[in-house]
Amino acid sequence: MISPLAYIHPDTKIAEGVTIEPFTTVAKNATIGEGTWIGPNVSIMEGSRIGKNCKIYPGAVIAGNPQDLKYEGEDTTAEIGDNTTIRECVTVNKGTIDRHKTVIGSNCLIMAYVHVAHDCLLGNNIILANGVNLAGHVEIEDFAILEGIVAVQQFVKIGAHSFITGGSLVRKNVPPFVKAAREPLSYVGINSVGLRRKGYSNESILQIEDIYRTIYVKGYNVTNAVNIVEHEAPSSPEKELIMKFIRESTNGIMRGTM
């Protein structure tokens, strides 16, 4: 059902079963997938790509122009996967010439007043709590959780299944499976509760703990710790994910416990 009080540009693609409430604007060159609900007073701007069965609440702005002085009007998108919820007053800017897109994956919950800047790439099953702010070019992997009022610096990467406590300032990459807190942001353990909820075995959780004990607790520098883990820790998908993440973190990972 599309309200007659909504504005829908004729050059847009809306699938069957979409609901668009009054006073919402859908600009040209936008697509909305089957079964999605768009609440009142939402702005779906040019370049929006919204998946199936999403919910977008009042005040949200999807695919607004990047807040980047280098943006010159190039044709870019903001993409939202299936079954994702965008709560009140969320802003998702579209990409720039760097990546040409901003992406939020499927089954995500983006709570009120979150800002997702240009060229951010978010995976699936991510939770961003109220007031999270992501600068440009941030990457967040699957199942990560950021609590309220977290601010993430540009070009930072946050690993899968990580958990960042409320009010944190994230200036360095956060590896997979960890809990991060304090100022400056530091390792405070692994996200064992989240891992158990996702079905990880006690054996896998203990191995992850052992890896991070070597990296963060035993006093080695990161290069030496990674060499020890690579040669001594048993092989597993979790080990490979951690090692790959750290090897690719050219701008460094967050610090260890103090």
C-alpha positions in Angstrom: 0.0 0.0 0.0 1.4 3.4 -1.0 -0.2 6.4 0.6 -1.5 9.0 -1.8 0.2 11.5 0.6 3.6 10.1 -0.3 5.7 11.4 -3.2 7.0 8.7 -5.5 9.2 9.6 -8.5 8.0 7.8 -11.6 11.6 6.7 -12.2 11.8 4.3 -9.3 11.3 0.5 -8.9 9.0 -0.6 -6.1 8.3 -4.3 -5.7 5.0 -5.9 -4.7 3.9 -5.8 -1.1 5.7 -2.6 -0.2 4.1 -0.2 2.2 4.9 3.5 2.0 3.3 5.8 4.7 2.3 9.4 4.3 4.7 12.3 3.8 7.6 10.0 2.6 9.6 10.9 -0.5 11.1 8.4 -2.8 13.4 10.0 -5.4 14.4 8.8 -8.8 16.8 5.9 -9.4 15.7 4.1 -6.2 14.6 0.5 -5.7 12.6 -1.0 -2.8 12.3 -4.7 -2.4 9.3 -6.8 -1.7 7.5 -6.6 1.6 9.4 -3.6 2.9 7.7 -1.1 5.1 8.7 2.6 4.8 7.3 4.7 7.6 6.0 8.3 7.5 8.4 11.2 6.9 11.2 9.1 5.4 13.5 10.4 2.7 14.6 7.7 0.2 17.0 9.6 -2.0 18.5 9.0 -5.4 20.7 6.0 -5.5 18.9 4.0 -2.7 18.9 0.2 -3.0 16.7 -1.3 -0.3 16.2 -5.0 0.0 13.2 -7.2 0.9 11.3 -7.1 4.2 13.1 -4.1 5.6 11.6 -1.6 8.1 12.5 2.0 7.9 11.2 4.3 10.6 10.2 8.0 10.6 12.9 10.6 10.0 15.4 8.3 8.3 17.3 9.6 5.3 18.7 6.9 2.9 21.3 7.8 0.2 21.8 11.4 1.1 24.8 13.0 -0.6 28.2 12.3 1.1 29.4 14.9 3.5 32.8 14.9 1.7 34.1 17.9 0.0 35.7 15.7 -2.7 32.3 14.5 -3.8 31.4 15.9 -7.2 28.0 14.3 -7.9 29.2 11.0 -9.3 26.6 8.2 -9.6 26.8 6.2 -6.4 24.5 4.2 -4.2 23.5 3.4 -0.6 22.5 -0.3 -0.4 20.5 -2.0 2.4 20.2 -5.8 2.6 17.1 -7.9 3.3 15.4 -8.0 6.7 17.3 -5.0 8.0 15.6 -2.5 10.4 16.5 1.2 10.2 15.1 3.1 13.2 14.2 6.8 13.7 16.4 9.5 12.2 19.1 7.3 10.9 21.2 8.8 8.1 22.9 6.6 5.5 25.0 8.6 3.0 25.8 7.1 -0.4 29.3 6.4 -1.6 31.9 8.5 -3.4 34.2 7.7 -6.3 36.4 5.7 -3.8 34.0 2.7 -3.5 30.9 4.0 -5.4 28.6 2.6 -2.7 27.8 2.5 1.0 26.5 -0.9 2.2 24.5 -2.2 5.2 24.0 -5.9 5.0 21.1 -8.2 5.7 19.4 -8.9 9.1 21.0 -5.8 10.7 19.5 -3.5 13.4 20.4 0.1 13.1 19.0 2.0 16.0 17.8 5.6 16.3 20.1 8.5 15.4 22.9 6.4 13.9 25.0 8.0 11.1 26.6 5.7 8.5 28.9 7.9 6.3 30.0 7.5 2.7 31.8 4.3 1.5 31.1 2.4 4.8 30.8 -1.4 4.2 28.8 -3.2 6.9 28.2 -7.0 6.8 25.2 -9.0 8.0 23.6 -9.4 11.5 25.2 -6.3 12.8 23.7 -4.2 15.7 24.5 -0.5 15.9 22.8 1.0 19.1 21.5 4.5 19.5 23.7 7.4 18.5 26.6 5.4 16.9 28.5 7.5 14.4 30.6 6.0 11.6 33.0 8.2 9.6 33.7 7.4 6.0 35.2 4.2 4.7 34.6 2.2 7.9 34.2 -1.6 7.6 32.3 -3.7 10.0 32.2 -7.5 9.7 29.3 -9.9 10.5 27.7 -10.1 13.9 29.6 -7.2 15.4 27.8 -5.1 18.1 28.5 -1.5 18.8 26.7 -0.1 21.9 25.3 3.5 22.1 27.3 6.6 21.4 30.3 4.8 19.9 32.2 7.0 17.4 34.4 5.3 14.8 37.2 7.1 12.9 37.5 6.9 9.1 39.1 3.9 7.5 38.8 1.8 10.7 37.9 -1.9 10.4 35.9 -3.8 13.1 36.1 -7.6 13.1 33.3 -10.2 13.2 31.6 -11.1 16.5 33.3 -8.2 18.3 31.6 -6.1 21.0 32.4 -2.4 21.6 31.1 -0.9 24.8 29.0 2.3 24.9 30.7 5.7 24.6 33.9 4.3 23.1 36.1 6.2 20.6 37.4 3.7 18.0 40.6 4.9 16.4 42.3 1.6 15.6 41.1 -1.7 14.0 39.2 -4.0 16.4 40.0 -7.7 15.8 37.4 -10.4 15.5 35.8 -12.0 18.6 37.0 -9.4 21.2 35.4 -7.1 23.7 36.7 -3.5 23.5 36.4 -0.8 26.2 38.2 2.0 28.1 39.9 5.1 26.8 42.0 4.7 24.8 40.1 1.7 23.4 41.7 -1.5 24.6 41.2 -5.3 24.7 39.3 -6.4 27.7 38.6 -10.0 26.8 36.8 -12.0 24.2 33.1 -11.8 23.4 32.4 -15.2 25.0 28.7 -14.5 25.7 28.0 -13.5 22.1 30.0 -16.5 20.8 28.0 -19.0 22.9 24.8 -17.5 21.7 26.0 -18.1 18.1 26.8 -21.7 18.9 30.5 -21.6 19.3 31.8 -24.6 21.3 33.7 -24.2 24.5 36.8 -25.6 22.8 36.7 -22.9 20.1 36.1 -20.2 22.7 39.1 -21.4 24.7 41.3 -21.4 21.7 40.3 -17.9 20.8 41.1 -16.9 24.4 44.5 -18.5 24.1 45.3 -16.7 20.9 44.4 -13.3 22.3 46.3 -14.0 25.6 49.4 -14.3 23.4 48.6 -11.2 21.4 47.5 -8.9 24.2 48.4 -10.2 27.7 51.8 -11.9 27.6 53.8 -8.7 26.8 54.9 -9.5 23.3 54.8 -6.9 20.5 52.2 -7.6 17.9 54.7 -8.9 15.3 56.2 -11.4 17.7 52.8 -12.4 19.1 51.5 -13.1 15.6 54.5 -15.2 14.7 54.1 -17.3 17.9 50.3 -17.8 17.2 51.0 -18.8 13.6 53.5 -21.4 14.5 52.2 -22.7 17.8 48.4 -22.4 17.9 46.3 -25.3 16.5 44.8 -24.6 13.1 41.1 -23.6 13.0 38.9 -21.2 11.0 38.9 -18.8 14.0 42.7 -18.7 14.0 42.8 -18.0 10.3 40.3 -15.2 10.6 42.2 -13.5 13.4 45.5 -13.9 11.6 44.2 -12.6 8.3 42.6 -9.6 10.0 45.8 -8.6 11.8 48.0 -9.1 8.8 45.7 -6.8 6.7 45.5 -4.1 9.4 48.1 -1.8 8.0 46.9 1.1 10.2 47.3 -1.0 13.4 45.0 -2.8 15.9 43.8 -1.5 19.2 46.0 -1.8 22.2 46.1 -4.5 24.9 45.2 -4.3 28.5 46.9 -1.8 30.7 
